[in-house]
Amino acid sequence: MTDKFDKTPADEPPSDPAVVKASSTAPDQIKAIPVRHWGRWVSGVIVVALLGSLVYSFSQGDVNWDTVGDFIFDDRILAGMGRTVLISVLSMLIGLILGVVFAVMRLSKNPVTGAVSWLYIWFFRGTPVYVQLLLWFNLALIFPVLNLGFYKDEMVDVMTPFMVALLGLGLNEGAYMAEIVRAGIQSVDEGQTEASHALGMSNGKTMRRVVLPQAMRVIVPPTGNEFINLLKTSSLVSAVQYTDLLRAATNIGSTSFAVMEMLLVASVWYLALTSVFSVGQYYVERYYARGSLRQLPKTPWQKVKANLLSLNSPRGV
């Protein structure tokens, strides 16, 4: 009788030397050689050549670059830049508040509030910002005196350049933000609202605690773009005598006969401001993307480190 612990032929090591050699030899590591993309190098050379020709053209132009450097940190320019940031931030805050209010009004089942919201958005989106600023600036021509019952004053004293700029930019931005907020609210599944109502939450509490926090990941990216666009659009307030960055630059240019140089100074500061706020927008979007992405996008510093490591690594790794 065969013992159940005896070895079977299948348990014995193979006796063929070729089989032993093949099983003991590890497979060779595959060396992956990246494909050469010559089109990328050619397109990169073309782009660099075009940029070089553009820089060379500007360097050959009749521009006094020393004047640009002298006025880049002028006190009047810095004060104008501060007013530009101030009017842009305040106008954006007004736009955000009005956007939320009119978005909720438009989504309401009340036909009166829905119609009022639609008329507001229709008017302020359908007319240019420049025209709206001029309307506010010349409001004293049809209303010489502002009489609210509890407050009475001359319209020219009420409608200062700052107030005109704030109303013109803020009310116009509110119309665009209303559509952005409405799209964000409608992106939230209706089951969230139904579940909140089932728990006994009111419509207002549901909107504040359930719907709007989830809609932020849809609202934030276009809101950042709107603010950057508002920062540039604020240059139109120079037409209503508000001394912003552009107005300060043009005033200096008209007295120093350096018109192009001062416009370049204003352009440099606008580029700097939009760049700073673009970086802030990126981090805000990254914050609100935590619950919707499996892996958050890399920060600019992480991208730089990854590119440096890829350059230092040996080819094929």
Backbone hydrogen bonds, N-H to C=O, Kabsch-Sander energy under -0.5 kcal/mol:
donor,donor_aa,acceptor,acceptor_aa,energy
6,D,3,D,-1.8
11,D,8,T,-1.4
12,E,8,T,-0.7
12,E,9,P,-0.6
20,V,16,D,-1.9
21,K,17,P,-2.3
22,A,18,A,-2.2
23,S,19,V,-2.1
24,S,20,V,-1.5
25,T,21,K,-1.1
26,A,24,S,-0.5
32,A,30,I,-0.8
33,I,31,K,-0.6
37,H,35,V,-0.5
38,W,36,R,-1.0
40,R,37,H,-0.6
41,W,37,H,-1.1
42,V,38,W,-2.3
43,S,39,G,-2.7
44,G,40,R,-2.3
45,V,41,W,-2.3
46,I,42,V,-2.2
47,V,43,S,-2.4
48,V,44,G,-2.4
49,A,45,V,-2.3
50,L,46,I,-2.3
51,L,47,V,-2.5
52,G,48,V,-2.5
53,S,49,A,-2.3
54,L,50,L,-2.1
55,V,51,L,-2.6
56,Y,52,G,-2.4
57,S,53,S,-2.1
58,F,54,L,-2.0
59,S,55,V,-2.2
60,Q,56,Y,-1.5
61,G,57,S,-0.7
61,G,58,F,-0.7
63,V,61,G,-2.1
65,W,63,V,-1.3
67,T,64,N,-0.7
68,V,64,N,-1.3
69,G,65,W,-2.1
70,D,66,D,-2.0
71,F,67,T,-1.9
72,I,68,V,-0.8
74,D,71,F,-1.4
78,L,74,D,-2.5
79,A,75,D,-2.3
80,G,76,R,-2.1
81,M,77,I,-2.3
82,G,78,L,-2.1
83,R,79,A,-2.0
84,T,80,G,-2.0
85,V,81,M,-2.3
86,L,82,G,-2.3
87,I,83,R,-2.8
88,S,84,T,-1.9
89,V,85,V,-2.5
90,L,86,L,-2.5
91,S,87,I,-1.9
92,M,88,S,-2.1
93,L,89,V,-2.1
94,I,90,L,-2.2
95,G,91,S,-2.4
96,L,92,M,-2.5
97,I,93,L,-2.3
98,L,94,I,-2.7
99,G,95,G,-2.4
100,V,96,L,-2.3
101,V,97,I,-2.2
102,F,98,L,-2.9
103,A,99,G,-1.9
104,V,100,V,-2.2
105,M,101,V,-2.2
106,R,102,F,-2.1
107,L,103,A,-1.8
108,S,104,V,-0.7
108,S,105,M,-0.6
114,G,110,N,-2.0
115,A,111,P,-2.0
116,V,112,V,-2.5
117,S,113,T,-2.3
118,W,114,G,-2.0
119,L,115,A,-2.4
120,Y,116,V,-2.2
121,I,117,S,-2.4
122,W,118,W,-2.6
123,F,119,L,-2.3
124,F,120,Y,-2.2
125,R,121,I,-1.8
126,G,122,W,-1.0
127,T,123,F,-0.9
132,Q,128,P,-1.9
133,L,129,V,-2.4
134,L,130,Y,-1.9
135,L,131,V,-2.2
136,W,132,Q,-2.2
137,F,133,L,-2.2
138,N,134,L,-2.1
139,L,136,W,-1.1
141,L,138,N,-1.7
142,I,139,L,-1.2
143,F,139,L,-2.0
146,L,153,D,-3.1
147,N,145,V,-0.7
148,L,146,L,-0.5
148,L,151,Y,-3.4
150,F,148,L,-1.4
153,D,146,L,-2.0
155,M,144,P,-2.5
157,D,154,E,-0.7
158,V,154,E,-1.4
159,M,155,M,-3.1
160,T,158,V,-2.1
164,V,160,T,-2.8
165,A,161,P,-2.3
166,L,162,F,-2.4
167,L,163,M,-2.6
168,G,164,V,-2.7
169,L,165,A,-2.3
170,G,166,L,-2.3
171,L,167,L,-2.2
172,N,168,G,-1.0
173,E,169,L,-2.3
174,G,170,G,-1.9
175,A,171,L,-1.1
176,Y,172,N,-1.2
177,M,173,E,-2.6
178,A,174,G,-1.8
179,E,175,A,-1.1
180,I,176,Y,-1.7
181,V,177,M,-2.9
182,R,178,A,-2.2
183,A,179,E,-2.1
184,G,180,I,-2.0
185,I,181,V,-2.6
186,Q,182,R,-2.3
187,S,183,A,-0.9
188,V,185,I,-1.2
192,Q,189,D,-1.5
193,T,189,D,-0.7
194,E,190,E,-2.2
195,A,191,G,-2.4
196,S,192,Q,-1.9
197,H,193,T,-2.4
198,A,194,E,-1.9
199,L,195,A,-1.2
200,G,197,H,-1.4
201,M,196,S,-2.3
206,T,202,S,-2.4
207,M,203,N,-2.2
208,R,204,G,-2.2
209,R,205,K,-2.7
210,V,206,T,-1.7
211,V,206,T,-2.4
212,L,207,M,-2.4
214,Q,210,V,-1.0
215,A,211,V,-1.9
216,M,212,L,-0.9
217,R,214,Q,-0.6
218,V,215,A,-1.2
219,I,215,A,-2.0
220,V,216,M,-3.1
223,T,219,I,-1.6
224,G,220,V,-2.4
225,N,221,P,-1.7
226,E,222,P,-2.3
227,F,223,T,-2.2
228,I,224,G,-2.1
229,N,225,N,-2.3
230,L,226,E,-2.6
231,L,227,F,-2.4
232,K,228,I,-1.4
233,T,229,N,-2.6
234,S,230,L,-1.8
235,S,232,K,-1.5
236,L,233,T,-2.2
237,V,234,S,-1.6
238,S,235,S,-1.2
239,A,236,L,-1.9
240,V,237,V,-1.4
241,Q,238,S,-1.1
242,Y,237,V,-1.7
243,T,241,Q,-0.5
244,D,242,Y,-1.9
245,L,80,G,-0.8
248,A,244,D,-2.4
249,A,245,L,-2.1
250,T,246,L,-2.7
251,N,247,R,-2.2
252,I,248,A,-1.9
253,G,249,A,-2.4
254,S,250,T,-2.2
255,T,251,N,-1.1
256,S,252,I,-2.3
257,F,253,G,-1.0
258,A,253,G,-0.8
262,M,258,A,-2.1
263,L,259,V,-1.9
264,L,260,M,-2.1
265,V,261,E,-1.9
266,A,262,M,-2.3
267,S,263,L,-2.2
268,V,264,L,-2.3
269,W,265,V,-1.9
270,Y,266,A,-2.4
271,L,267,S,-2.4
272,A,268,V,-2.1
273,L,269,W,-2.6
274,T,270,Y,-2.5
275,S,271,L,-2.0
276,V,272,A,-2.2
277,F,273,L,-2.4
278,S,274,T,-1.8
279,V,275,S,-1.8
280,G,276,V,-1.9
281,Q,277,F,-2.3
282,Y,278,S,-2.0
283,Y,279,V,-1.8
284,V,280,G,-2.0
285,E,281,Q,-2.6
286,R,282,Y,-2.1
287,Y,283,Y,-1.8
288,Y,284,V,-2.0
289,A,285,E,-0.8
290,R,287,Y,-1.1
292,S,289,A,-0.7
293,L,289,A,-1.5
303,K,299,T,-2.4
304,V,300,P,-2.1
305,K,301,W,-2.3
306,A,302,Q,-2.3
307,N,303,K,-2.3
308,L,304,V,-2.3
309,L,305,K,-2.4
310,S,306,A,-2.1
311,L,307,N,-1.6
312,N,308,L,-1.8
313,S,309,L,-1.5
317,V,314,P,-1.7
